[in-house]
Amino acid sequence: MNKLNLPVVLIIGFVVIGGSIITTQVLKQNSIERQKQAEISWEKEQALTKEKAEADRKFQLDFCLRQAEIAYWDYIELNGTAVKGKEGVYNAPQYTWNEAQKRKDNKEKTCFEKYK
């Protein structure tokens, strides 16, 4: 009976130790996989944030450039004379057109500096 106890105890010990080692390795692997998933999620979130920021910047730049175009035509309307029967057509001295263009160019330059 005593001769059988030692092998049985050893076998049970090896099973317990082996089970503990396997359980530890499985838990480690699960932890590594969760960490990798968290990293992937974080990278995706960063990419989306960057894409959103780029889209916002592009929208702001486009809006700013449209405002520069509107300011150009507002200046022409205020300082030029509308041609009767031709909507959107104006007569103005060359210096008026030059000043309108200069103002538009300055506004566009500001837009590009701010949003590029």
Backbone as XML, in Angstrom:
<?xml version="1.0"?>
<chain id="A" units="angstrom">
  <residue number="1" name="MET">
    <atom name="N" x="0.813" y="-1.183" z="0.000"/>
    <atom name="CA" x="0.000" y="0.000" z="0.000"/>
    <atom name="C" x="0.865" y="1.258" z="0.000"/>
  </residue>
  <residue number="2" name="ASN">
    <atom name="N" x="1.937" y="1.237" z="0.833"/>
    <atom name="CA" x="2.836" y="2.375" z="0.888"/>
    <atom name="C" x="3.564" y="2.573" z="-0.440"/>
  </residue>
  <residue number="3" name="LYS">
    <atom name="N" x="3.854" y="1.481" z="-1.139"/>
    <atom name="CA" x="4.552" y="1.569" z="-2.410"/>
    <atom name="C" x="3.680" y="2.276" z="-3.447"/>
  </residue>
  <residue number="4" name="LEU">
    <atom name="N" x="2.400" y="2.170" z="-3.345"/>
    <atom name="CA" x="1.503" y="2.817" z="-4.298"/>
    <atom name="C" x="1.247" y="4.274" z="-3.946"/>
  </residue>
  <residue number="5" name="ASN">
    <atom name="N" x="1.351" y="4.624" z="-2.700"/>
    <atom name="CA" x="1.075" y="6.001" z="-2.282"/>
    <atom name="C" x="2.030" y="7.007" z="-2.918"/>
  </residue>
  <residue number="6" name="LEU">
    <atom name="N" x="3.309" y="6.716" z="-2.931"/>
    <atom name="CA" x="4.286" y="7.639" z="-3.480"/>
    <atom name="C" x="4.031" y="7.913" z="-4.966"/>
  </residue>
  <residue number="7" name="PRO">
    <atom name="N" x="3.840" y="6.914" z="-5.821"/>
    <atom name="CA" x="3.558" y="7.196" z="-7.232"/>
    <atom name="C" x="2.240" y="7.952" z="-7.408"/>
  </residue>
  <residue number="8" name="VAL">
    <atom name="N" x="1.248" y="7.608" z="-6.628"/>
    <atom name="CA" x="-0.045" y="8.305" z="-6.747"/>
    <atom name="C" x="0.116" y="9.756" z="-6.345"/>
  </residue>
  <residue number="9" name="VAL">
    <atom name="N" x="0.810" y="9.997" z="-5.250"/>
    <atom name="CA" x="1.049" y="11.373" z="-4.794"/>
    <atom name="C" x="1.855" y="12.131" z="-5.834"/>
  </residue>
  <residue number="10" name="LEU">
    <atom name="N" x="2.865" y="11.504" z="-6.414"/>
    <atom name="CA" x="3.671" y="12.153" z="-7.449"/>
    <atom name="C" x="2.818" y="12.472" z="-8.690"/>
  </residue>
  <residue number="11" name="ILE">
    <atom name="N" x="2.021" y="11.531" z="-9.088"/>
    <atom name="CA" x="1.154" y="11.755" z="-10.269"/>
    <atom name="C" x="0.188" y="12.901" z="-9.998"/>
  </residue>
  <residue number="12" name="ILE">
    <atom name="N" x="-0.436" y="12.890" z="-8.836"/>
    <atom name="CA" x="-1.381" y="13.975" z="-8.488"/>
    <atom name="C" x="-0.635" y="15.305" z="-8.443"/>
  </residue>
  <residue number="13" name="GLY">
    <atom name="N" x="0.555" y="15.312" z="-7.876"/>
    <atom name="CA" x="1.365" y="16.539" z="-7.824"/>
    <atom name="C" x="1.704" y="17.048" z="-9.216"/>
  </residue>
  <residue number="14" name="PHE">
    <atom name="N" x="2.128" y="16.126" z="-10.087"/>
    <atom name="CA" x="2.453" y="16.529" z="-11.454"/>
    <atom name="C" x="1.223" y="17.067" z="-12.192"/>
  </residue>
  <residue number="15" name="VAL">
    <atom name="N" x="0.086" y="16.451" z="-11.963"/>
    <atom name="CA" x="-1.157" y="16.903" z="-12.600"/>
    <atom name="C" x="-1.511" y="18.314" z="-12.112"/>
  </residue>
  <residue number="16" name="VAL">
    <atom name="N" x="-1.390" y="18.535" z="-10.808"/>
    <atom name="CA" x="-1.706" y="19.859" z="-10.247"/>
    <atom name="C" x="-0.737" y="20.906" z="-10.778"/>
  </residue>
  <residue number="17" name="ILE">
    <atom name="N" x="0.568" y="20.577" z="-10.736"/>
    <atom name="CA" x="1.571" y="21.527" z="-11.236"/>
    <atom name="C" x="1.384" y="21.761" z="-12.736"/>
  </residue>
  <residue number="18" name="GLY">
    <atom name="N" x="1.177" y="20.708" z="-13.483"/>
    <atom name="CA" x="0.947" y="20.844" z="-14.934"/>
    <atom name="C" x="-0.294" y="21.671" z="-15.223"/>
  </residue>
  <residue number="19" name="GLY">
    <atom name="N" x="-1.343" y="21.408" z="-14.484"/>
    <atom name="CA" x="-2.580" y="22.191" z="-14.673"/>
    <atom name="C" x="-2.369" y="23.649" z="-14.346"/>
  </residue>
  <residue number="20" name="SER">
    <atom name="N" x="-1.601" y="23.926" z="-13.292"/>
    <atom name="CA" x="-1.304" y="25.312" z="-12.922"/>
    <atom name="C" x="-0.501" y="26.007" z="-14.012"/>
  </residue>
  <residue number="21" name="ILE">
    <atom name="N" x="0.487" y="25.308" z="-14.540"/>
    <atom name="CA" x="1.318" y="25.885" z="-15.601"/>
    <atom name="C" x="0.473" y="26.162" z="-16.844"/>
  </residue>
  <residue number="22" name="ILE">
    <atom name="N" x="-0.346" y="25.220" z="-17.219"/>
    <atom name="CA" x="-1.204" y="25.397" z="-18.400"/>
    <atom name="C" x="-2.170" y="26.557" z="-18.186"/>
  </residue>
  <residue number="23" name="THR">
    <atom name="N" x="-2.787" y="26.615" z="-17.014"/>
    <atom name="CA" x="-3.723" y="27.700" z="-16.706"/>
    <atom name="C" x="-3.016" y="29.050" z="-16.770"/>
  </residue>
  <residue number="24" name="THR">
    <atom name="N" x="-1.821" y="29.118" z="-16.203"/>
    <atom name="CA" x="-1.039" y="30.363" z="-16.229"/>
    <atom name="C" x="-0.733" y="30.770" z="-17.667"/>
  </residue>
  <residue number="25" name="GLN">
    <atom name="N" x="-0.344" y="29.837" z="-18.494"/>
    <atom name="CA" x="-0.023" y="30.144" z="-19.885"/>
    <atom name="C" x="-1.252" y="30.602" z="-20.656"/>
  </residue>
  <residue number="26" name="VAL">
    <atom name="N" x="-2.380" y="29.956" z="-20.411"/>
    <atom name="CA" x="-3.630" y="30.358" z="-21.074"/>
    <atom name="C" x="-4.010" y="31.771" z="-20.658"/>
  </residue>
  <residue number="27" name="LEU">
    <atom name="N" x="-3.905" y="32.069" z="-19.366"/>
    <atom name="CA" x="-4.217" y="33.421" z="-18.882"/>
    <atom name="C" x="-3.268" y="34.458" z="-19.475"/>
  </residue>
  <residue number="28" name="LYS">
    <atom name="N" x="-1.980" y="34.114" z="-19.584"/>
    <atom name="CA" x="-1.005" y="35.011" z="-20.201"/>
    <atom name="C" x="-1.365" y="35.281" z="-21.662"/>
  </residue>
  <residue number="29" name="GLN">
    <atom name="N" x="-1.683" y="34.213" z="-22.381"/>
    <atom name="CA" x="-2.025" y="34.351" z="-23.798"/>
    <atom name="C" x="-3.268" y="35.220" z="-23.964"/>
  </residue>
  <residue number="30" name="ASN">
    <atom name="N" x="-4.266" y="35.003" z="-23.123"/>
    <atom name="CA" x="-5.490" y="35.819" z="-23.182"/>
    <atom name="C" x="-5.168" y="37.277" z="-22.892"/>
  </residue>
  <residue number="31" name="SER">
    <atom name="N" x="-4.301" y="37.516" z="-21.937"/>
    <atom name="CA" x="-3.899" y="38.879" z="-21.602"/>
    <atom name="C" x="-3.183" y="39.539" z="-22.773"/>
  </residue>
  <residue number="32" name="ILE">
    <atom name="N" x="-2.290" y="38.801" z="-23.413"/>
    <atom name="CA" x="-1.564" y="39.329" z="-24.577"/>
    <atom name="C" x="-2.542" y="39.653" z="-25.709"/>
  </residue>
  <residue number="33" name="GLU">
    <atom name="N" x="-3.497" y="38.776" z="-25.946"/>
    <atom name="CA" x="-4.481" y="39.014" z="-27.008"/>
    <atom name="C" x="-5.342" y="40.230" z="-26.697"/>
  </residue>
  <residue number="34" name="ARG">
    <atom name="N" x="-5.753" y="40.395" z="-25.425"/>
    <atom name="CA" x="-6.541" y="41.574" z="-25.040"/>
    <atom name="C" x="-5.725" y="42.845" z="-25.227"/>
  </residue>
  <residue number="35" name="GLN">
    <atom name="N" x="-4.455" y="42.792" z="-24.884"/>
    <atom name="CA" x="-3.576" y="43.942" z="-25.041"/>
    <atom name="C" x="-3.427" y="44.311" z="-26.517"/>
  </residue>
  <residue number="36" name="LYS">
    <atom name="N" x="-3.247" y="43.300" z="-27.369"/>
    <atom name="CA" x="-3.133" y="43.560" z="-28.804"/>
    <atom name="C" x="-4.415" y="44.164" z="-29.354"/>
  </residue>
  <residue number="37" name="GLN">
    <atom name="N" x="-5.559" y="43.644" z="-28.911"/>
    <atom name="CA" x="-6.847" y="44.194" z="-29.355"/>
    <atom name="C" x="-6.994" y="45.643" z="-28.897"/>
  </residue>
  <residue number="38" name="ALA">
    <atom name="N" x="-6.569" y="45.929" z="-27.683"/>
    <atom name="CA" x="-6.634" y="47.297" z="-27.169"/>
    <atom name="C" x="-5.743" y="48.224" z="-27.998"/>
  </residue>
  <residue number="39" name="GLU">
    <atom name="N" x="-4.554" y="47.748" z="-28.364"/>
    <atom name="CA" x="-3.656" y="48.538" z="-29.202"/>
    <atom name="C" x="-4.261" y="48.791" z="-30.578"/>
  </residue>
  <residue number="40" name="ILE">
    <atom name="N" x="-4.853" y="47.770" z="-31.158"/>
    <atom name="CA" x="-5.490" y="47.917" z="-32.467"/>
    <atom name="C" x="-6.639" y="48.920" z="-32.376"/>
  </residue>
  <residue number="41" name="SER">
    <atom name="N" x="-7.452" y="48.805" z="-31.346"/>
    <atom name="CA" x="-8.566" y="49.736" z="-31.157"/>
    <atom name="C" x="-8.058" y="51.162" z="-31.000"/>
  </residue>
  <residue number="42" name="TRP">
    <atom name="N" x="-6.992" y="51.332" z="-30.224"/>
    <atom name="CA" x="-6.427" y="52.654" z="-30.006"/>
    <atom name="C" x="-5.905" y="53.239" z="-31.318"/>
  </residue>
  <residue number="43" name="GLU">
    <atom name="N" x="-5.218" y="52.411" z="-32.113"/>
    <atom name="CA" x="-4.690" y="52.870" z="-33.399"/>
    <atom name="C" x="-5.824" y="53.272" z="-34.347"/>
  </residue>
  <residue number="44" name="LYS">
    <atom name="N" x="-6.895" y="52.483" z="-34.357"/>
    <atom name="CA" x="-8.045" y="52.820" z="-35.203"/>
    <atom name="C" x="-8.665" y="54.140" z="-34.746"/>
  </residue>
  <residue number="45" name="GLU">
    <atom name="N" x="-8.792" y="54.302" z="-33.452"/>
    <atom name="CA" x="-9.365" y="55.540" z="-32.905"/>
    <atom name="C" x="-8.501" y="56.741" z="-33.273"/>
  </residue>
  <residue number="46" name="GLN">
    <atom name="N" x="-7.182" y="56.577" z="-33.191"/>
    <atom name="CA" x="-6.275" y="57.658" z="-33.558"/>
    <atom name="C" x="-6.406" y="57.999" z="-35.037"/>
  </residue>
  <residue number="47" name="ALA">
    <atom name="N" x="-6.522" y="56.979" z="-35.879"/>
    <atom name="CA" x="-6.669" y="57.210" z="-37.316"/>
    <atom name="C" x="-7.974" y="57.947" z="-37.609"/>
  </residue>
  <residue number="48" name="LEU">
    <atom name="N" x="-9.055" y="57.541" z="-36.942"/>
    <atom name="CA" x="-10.334" y="58.218" z="-37.145"/>
    <atom name="C" x="-10.276" y="59.662" z="-36.666"/>
  </residue>
  <residue number="49" name="THR">
    <atom name="N" x="-9.619" y="59.880" z="-35.544"/>
    <atom name="CA" x="-9.476" y="61.239" z="-35.024"/>
    <atom name="C" x="-8.692" y="62.099" z="-36.009"/>
  </residue>
  <residue number="50" name="LYS">
    <atom name="N" x="-7.633" y="61.528" z="-36.566"/>
    <atom name="CA" x="-6.825" y="62.263" z="-37.544"/>
    <atom name="C" x="-7.644" y="62.560" z="-38.803"/>
  </residue>
  <residue number="51" name="GLU">
    <atom name="N" x="-8.418" y="61.576" z="-39.271"/>
    <atom name="CA" x="-9.258" y="61.776" z="-40.456"/>
    <atom name="C" x="-10.297" y="62.866" z="-40.199"/>
  </residue>
  <residue number="52" name="LYS">
    <atom name="N" x="-10.899" y="62.840" z="-39.021"/>
    <atom name="CA" x="-11.905" y="63.851" z="-38.677"/>
    <atom name="C" x="-11.274" y="65.238" z="-38.626"/>
  </residue>
  <residue number="53" name="ALA">
    <atom name="N" x="-10.100" y="65.341" z="-38.025"/>
    <atom name="CA" x="-9.405" y="66.627" z="-37.946"/>
    <atom name="C" x="-9.075" y="67.135" z="-39.351"/>
  </residue>
  <residue number="54" name="GLU">
    <atom name="N" x="-8.646" y="66.234" z="-40.223"/>
    <atom name="CA" x="-8.331" y="66.620" z="-41.611"/>
    <atom name="C" x="-9.592" y="67.094" z="-42.344"/>
  </residue>
  <residue number="55" name="ALA">
    <atom name="N" x="-10.695" y="66.382" z="-42.153"/>
    <atom name="CA" x="-11.956" y="66.780" z="-42.785"/>
    <atom name="C" x="-12.429" y="68.135" z="-42.251"/>
  </residue>
  <residue number="56" name="ASP">
    <atom name="N" x="-12.301" y="68.339" z="-40.956"/>
    <atom name="CA" x="-12.679" y="69.621" z="-40.359"/>
    <atom name="C" x="-11.826" y="70.755" z="-40.908"/>
  </residue>
  <residue number="57" name="ARG">
    <atom name="N" x="-10.508" y="70.503" z="-40.999"/>
    <atom name="CA" x="-9.610" y="71.522" z="-41.533"/>
    <atom name="C" x="-9.949" y="71.865" z="-42.977"/>
  </residue>
  <residue number="58" name="LYS">
    <atom name="N" x="-10.226" y="70.836" z="-43.783"/>
    <atom name="CA" x="-10.588" y="71.071" z="-45.181"/>
    <atom name="C" x="-11.889" y="71.862" z="-45.291"/>
  </residue>
  <residue number="59" name="PHE">
    <atom name="N" x="-12.869" y="71.518" z="-44.458"/>
    <atom name="CA" x="-14.137" y="72.249" z="-44.457"/>
    <atom name="C" x="-13.907" y="73.716" z="-44.100"/>
  </residue>
  <residue number="60" name="GLN">
    <atom name="N" x="-13.105" y="73.971" z="-43.067"/>
    <atom name="CA" x="-12.827" y="75.346" z="-42.652"/>
    <atom name="C" x="-12.094" y="76.113" z="-43.751"/>
  </residue>
  <residue number="61" name="LEU">
    <atom name="N" x="-11.151" y="75.459" z="-44.414"/>
    <atom name="CA" x="-10.427" y="76.115" z="-45.506"/>
    <atom name="C" x="-11.376" y="76.456" z="-46.642"/>
  </residue>
  <residue number="62" name="ASP">
    <atom name="N" x="-12.209" y="75.519" z="-47.054"/>
    <atom name="CA" x="-13.171" y="75.773" z="-48.130"/>
    <atom name="C" x="-14.113" y="76.919" z="-47.768"/>
  </residue>
  <residue number="63" name="PHE">
    <atom name="N" x="-14.593" y="76.910" z="-46.533"/>
    <atom name="CA" x="-15.495" y="77.975" z="-46.079"/>
    <atom name="C" x="-14.785" y="79.327" z="-46.124"/>
  </residue>
  <residue number="64" name="CYS">
    <atom name="N" x="-13.555" y="79.359" z="-45.636"/>
    <atom name="CA" x="-12.784" y="80.599" z="-45.625"/>
    <atom name="C" x="-12.560" y="81.119" z="-47.051"/>
  </residue>
  <residue number="65" name="LEU">
    <atom name="N" x="-12.232" y="80.213" z="-47.975"/>
    <atom name="CA" x="-12.020" y="80.622" z="-49.374"/>
    <atom name="C" x="-13.311" y="81.129" z="-50.014"/>
  </residue>
  <residue number="66" name="ARG">
    <atom name="N" x="-14.442" y="80.511" z="-49.650"/>
    <atom name="CA" x="-15.735" y="81.012" z="-50.162"/>
    <atom name="C" x="-16.007" y="82.419" z="-49.634"/>
  </residue>
  <residue number="67" name="GLN">
    <atom name="N" x="-15.641" y="82.656" z="-48.364"/>
    <atom name="CA" x="-15.835" y="83.989" z="-47.784"/>
    <atom name="C" x="-14.973" y="85.019" z="-48.513"/>
  </residue>
  <residue number="68" name="ALA">
    <atom name="N" x="-13.763" y="84.651" z="-48.920"/>
    <atom name="CA" x="-12.891" y="85.551" z="-49.666"/>
    <atom name="C" x="-13.514" y="85.897" z="-51.021"/>
  </residue>
  <residue number="69" name="GLU">
    <atom name="N" x="-14.114" y="84.888" z="-51.658"/>
    <atom name="CA" x="-14.788" y="85.118" z="-52.953"/>
    <atom name="C" x="-15.998" y="86.039" z="-52.781"/>
  </residue>
  <residue number="70" name="ILE">
    <atom name="N" x="-16.750" y="85.824" z="-51.731"/>
    <atom name="CA" x="-17.919" y="86.671" z="-51.448"/>
    <atom name="C" x="-17.472" y="88.105" z="-51.193"/>
  </residue>
  <residue number="71" name="ALA">
    <atom name="N" x="-16.402" y="88.273" z="-50.424"/>
    <atom name="CA" x="-15.890" y="89.616" z="-50.127"/>
    <atom name="C" x="-15.448" y="90.314" z="-51.419"/>
  </residue>
  <residue number="72" name="TYR">
    <atom name="N" x="-14.866" y="89.546" z="-52.333"/>
    <atom name="CA" x="-14.451" y="90.101" z="-53.628"/>
    <atom name="C" x="-15.650" y="90.709" z="-54.359"/>
  </residue>
  <residue number="73" name="TRP">
    <atom name="N" x="-16.703" y="89.906" z="-54.466"/>
    <atom name="CA" x="-17.867" y="90.384" z="-55.214"/>
    <atom name="C" x="-18.635" y="91.462" z="-54.452"/>
  </residue>
  <residue number="74" name="ASP">
    <atom name="N" x="-18.623" y="91.412" z="-53.139"/>
    <atom name="CA" x="-19.236" y="92.493" z="-52.351"/>
    <atom name="C" x="-18.532" y="93.815" z="-52.638"/>
  </residue>
  <residue number="75" name="TYR">
    <atom name="N" x="-17.206" y="93.792" z="-52.717"/>
    <atom name="CA" x="-16.440" y="95.000" z="-53.004"/>
    <atom name="C" x="-16.773" y="95.522" z="-54.404"/>
  </residue>
  <residue number="76" name="ILE">
    <atom name="N" x="-16.854" y="94.624" z="-55.360"/>
    <atom name="CA" x="-17.191" y="95.029" z="-56.734"/>
    <atom name="C" x="-18.604" y="95.620" z="-56.779"/>
  </residue>
  <residue number="77" name="GLU">
    <atom name="N" x="-19.549" y="94.969" z="-56.105"/>
    <atom name="CA" x="-20.929" y="95.476" z="-56.092"/>
    <atom name="C" x="-21.004" y="96.860" z="-55.469"/>
  </residue>
  <residue number="78" name="LEU">
    <atom name="N" x="-20.232" y="97.083" z="-54.401"/>
    <atom name="CA" x="-20.266" y="98.383" z="-53.721"/>
    <atom name="C" x="-19.569" y="99.479" z="-54.514"/>
  </residue>
  <residue number="79" name="ASN">
    <atom name="N" x="-18.541" y="99.122" z="-55.260"/>
    <atom name="CA" x="-17.721" y="100.136" z="-55.931"/>
    <atom name="C" x="-17.851" y="100.134" z="-57.454"/>
  </residue>
  <residue number="80" name="GLY">
    <atom name="N" x="-18.646" y="99.235" z="-57.971"/>
    <atom name="CA" x="-18.853" y="99.187" z="-59.412"/>
    <atom name="C" x="-20.304" y="99.509" z="-59.743"/>
  </residue>
  <residue number="81" name="THR">
    <atom name="N" x="-20.636" y="99.397" z="-60.988"/>
    <atom name="CA" x="-21.994" y="99.659" z="-61.447"/>
    <atom name="C" x="-22.505" y="98.414" z="-62.155"/>
  </residue>
  <residue number="82" name="ALA">
    <atom name="N" x="-23.690" y="97.976" z="-61.736"/>
    <atom name="CA" x="-24.284" y="96.792" z="-62.357"/>
    <atom name="C" x="-24.694" y="97.124" z="-63.786"/>
  </residue>
  <residue number="83" name="VAL">
    <atom name="N" x="-24.458" y="96.202" z="-64.705"/>
    <atom name="CA" x="-24.860" y="96.365" z="-66.101"/>
    <atom name="C" x="-26.319" y="95.932" z="-66.186"/>
  </residue>
  <residue number="84" name="LYS">
    <atom name="N" x="-27.172" y="96.833" z="-66.676"/>
    <atom name="CA" x="-28.601" y="96.543" z="-66.767"/>
    <atom name="C" x="-28.862" y="95.385" z="-67.717"/>
  </residue>
  <residue number="85" name="GLY">
    <atom name="N" x="-29.709" y="94.481" z="-67.252"/>
    <atom name="CA" x="-30.097" y="93.344" z="-68.064"/>
    <atom name="C" x="-29.096" y="92.188" z="-68.034"/>
  </residue>
  <residue number="86" name="LYS">
    <atom name="N" x="-28.006" y="92.370" z="-67.327"/>
    <atom name="CA" x="-26.995" y="91.303" z="-67.218"/>
    <atom name="C" x="-26.677" y="91.085" z="-65.744"/>
  </residue>
  <residue number="87" name="GLU">
    <atom name="N" x="-27.336" y="90.085" z="-65.206"/>
    <atom name="CA" x="-27.158" y="89.796" z="-63.785"/>
    <atom name="C" x="-25.743" y="89.310" z="-63.489"/>
  </residue>
  <residue number="88" name="GLY">
    <atom name="N" x="-25.131" y="89.910" z="-62.463"/>
    <atom name="CA" x="-23.795" y="89.504" z="-62.056"/>
    <atom name="C" x="-22.684" y="90.122" z="-62.883"/>
  </residue>
  <residue number="89" name="VAL">
    <atom name="N" x="-23.012" y="91.072" z="-63.752"/>
    <atom name="CA" x="-22.006" y="91.741" z="-64.583"/>
    <atom name="C" x="-21.893" y="93.180" z="-64.100"/>
  </residue>
  <residue number="90" name="TYR">
    <atom name="N" x="-20.649" y="93.651" z="-63.918"/>
    <atom name="CA" x="-20.406" y="94.986" z="-63.366"/>
    <atom name="C" x="-19.382" y="95.733" z="-64.191"/>
  </residue>
  <residue number="91" name="ASN">
    <atom name="N" x="-19.541" y="97.023" z="-64.234"/>
    <atom name="CA" x="-18.542" y="97.921" z="-64.807"/>
    <atom name="C" x="-17.875" y="98.625" z="-63.638"/>
  </residue>
  <residue number="92" name="ALA">
    <atom name="N" x="-16.576" y="98.702" z="-63.694"/>
    <atom name="CA" x="-15.822" y="99.394" z="-62.659"/>
    <atom name="C" x="-14.460" y="99.748" z="-63.235"/>
  </residue>
  <residue number="93" name="PRO">
    <atom name="N" x="-13.854" y="100.801" z="-62.698"/>
    <atom name="CA" x="-12.499" y="101.142" z="-63.141"/>
    <atom name="C" x="-11.527" y="100.018" z="-62.792"/>
  </residue>
  <residue number="94" name="GLN">
    <atom name="N" x="-10.448" y="99.954" z="-63.507"/>
    <atom name="CA" x="-9.480" y="98.878" z="-63.298"/>
    <atom name="C" x="-8.948" y="98.870" z="-61.868"/>
  </residue>
  <residue number="95" name="TYR">
    <atom name="N" x="-8.752" y="100.065" z="-61.278"/>
    <atom name="CA" x="-8.223" y="100.090" z="-59.916"/>
    <atom name="C" x="-9.197" y="99.449" z="-58.917"/>
  </residue>
  <residue number="96" name="THR">
    <atom name="N" x="-10.503" y="99.466" z="-59.224"/>
    <atom name="CA" x="-11.485" y="98.809" z="-58.361"/>
    <atom name="C" x="-11.328" y="97.290" z="-58.449"/>
  </residue>
  <residue number="97" name="TRP">
    <atom name="N" x="-11.182" y="96.810" z="-59.679"/>
    <atom name="CA" x="-10.960" y="95.368" z="-59.858"/>
    <atom name="C" x="-9.650" y="94.923" z="-59.197"/>
  </residue>
  <residue number="98" name="ASN">
    <atom name="N" x="-8.621" y="95.756" z="-59.357"/>
    <atom name="CA" x="-7.318" y="95.431" z="-58.760"/>
    <atom name="C" x="-7.411" y="95.379" z="-57.230"/>
  </residue>
  <residue number="99" name="GLU">
    <atom name="N" x="-8.103" y="96.350" z="-56.653"/>
    <atom name="CA" x="-8.250" y="96.392" z="-55.193"/>
    <atom name="C" x="-9.063" y="95.191" z="-54.701"/>
  </residue>
  <residue number="100" name="ALA">
    <atom name="N" x="-10.126" y="94.847" z="-55.418"/>
    <atom name="CA" x="-10.936" y="93.687" z="-55.039"/>
    <atom name="C" x="-10.088" y="92.416" z="-55.076"/>
  </residue>
  <residue number="101" name="GLN">
    <atom name="N" x="-9.277" y="92.274" z="-56.134"/>
    <atom name="CA" x="-8.410" y="91.103" z="-56.254"/>
    <atom name="C" x="-7.356" y="91.084" z="-55.150"/>
  </residue>
  <residue number="102" name="LYS">
    <atom name="N" x="-6.784" y="92.235" z="-54.856"/>
    <atom name="CA" x="-5.773" y="92.329" z="-53.798"/>
    <atom name="C" x="-6.368" y="91.897" z="-52.454"/>
  </residue>
  <residue number="103" name="ARG">
    <atom name="N" x="-7.564" y="92.377" z="-52.158"/>
    <atom name="CA" x="-8.229" y="92.002" z="-50.905"/>
    <atom name="C" x="-8.529" y="90.499" z="-50.870"/>
  </residue>
  <residue number="104" name="LYS">
    <atom name="N" x="-9.011" y="89.986" z="-51.993"/>
    <atom name="CA" x="-9.307" y="88.553" z="-52.069"/>
    <atom name="C" x="-8.037" y="87.733" z="-51.865"/>
  </residue>
  <residue number="105" name="ASP">
    <atom name="N" x="-6.951" y="88.131" z="-52.534"/>
    <atom name="CA" x="-5.678" y="87.414" z="-52.407"/>
    <atom name="C" x="-5.189" y="87.411" z="-50.955"/>
  </residue>
  <residue number="106" name="ASN">
    <atom name="N" x="-5.322" y="88.555" z="-50.293"/>
    <atom name="CA" x="-4.900" y="88.638" z="-48.887"/>
    <atom name="C" x="-5.746" y="87.724" z="-47.997"/>
  </residue>
  <residue number="107" name="LYS">
    <atom name="N" x="-7.055" y="87.700" z="-48.241"/>
    <atom name="CA" x="-7.929" y="86.827" z="-47.460"/>
    <atom name="C" x="-7.614" y="85.354" z="-47.723"/>
  </residue>
  <residue number="108" name="GLU">
    <atom name="N" x="-7.370" y="85.006" z="-48.984"/>
    <atom name="CA" x="-7.021" y="83.622" z="-49.320"/>
    <atom name="C" x="-5.688" y="83.221" z="-48.687"/>
  </residue>
  <residue number="109" name="LYS">
    <atom name="N" x="-4.724" y="84.144" z="-48.693"/>
    <atom name="CA" x="-3.433" y="83.865" z="-48.066"/>
    <atom name="C" x="-3.633" y="83.575" z="-46.577"/>
  </residue>
  <residue number="110" name="THR">
    <atom name="N" x="-4.458" y="84.376" z="-45.938"/>
    <atom name="CA" x="-4.764" y="84.161" z="-44.521"/>
    <atom name="C" x="-5.432" y="82.806" z="-44.315"/>
  </residue>
  <residue number="111" name="CYS">
    <atom name="N" x="-6.336" y="82.450" z="-45.209"/>
    <atom name="CA" x="-7.013" y="81.144" z="-45.118"/>
    <atom name="C" x="-6.006" y="80.004" z="-45.183"/>
  </residue>
  <residue number="112" name="PHE">
    <atom name="N" x="-5.104" y="80.057" z="-46.150"/>
    <atom name="CA" x="-4.119" y="78.991" z="-46.306"/>
    <atom name="C" x="-3.158" y="78.928" z="-45.133"/>
  </residue>
  <residue number="113" name="GLU">
    <atom name="N" x="-2.775" y="80.095" z="-44.602"/>
    <atom name="CA" x="-1.896" y="80.100" z="-43.430"/>
    <atom name="C" x="-2.599" y="79.492" z="-42.215"/>
  </residue>
  <residue number="114" name="LYS">
    <atom name="N" x="-3.868" y="79.772" z="-42.089"/>
    <atom name="CA" x="-4.613" y="79.322" z="-40.910"/>
    <atom name="C" x="-5.003" y="77.851" z="-40.992"/>
  </residue>
  <residue number="115" name="TYR">
    <atom name="N" x="-5.358" y="77.364" z="-42.185"/>
    <atom name="CA" x="-5.926" y="76.025" z="-42.316"/>
    <atom name="C" x="-5.070" y="75.028" z="-43.076"/>
  </residue>
  <residue number="116" name="LYS">
    <atom name="N" x="-3.841" y="75.360" z="-43.431"/>
    <atom name="CA" x="-2.950" y="74.392" z="-44.108"/>
    <atom name="C" x="-1.910" y="73.876" z="-43.164"/>
  </residue>
</chain>
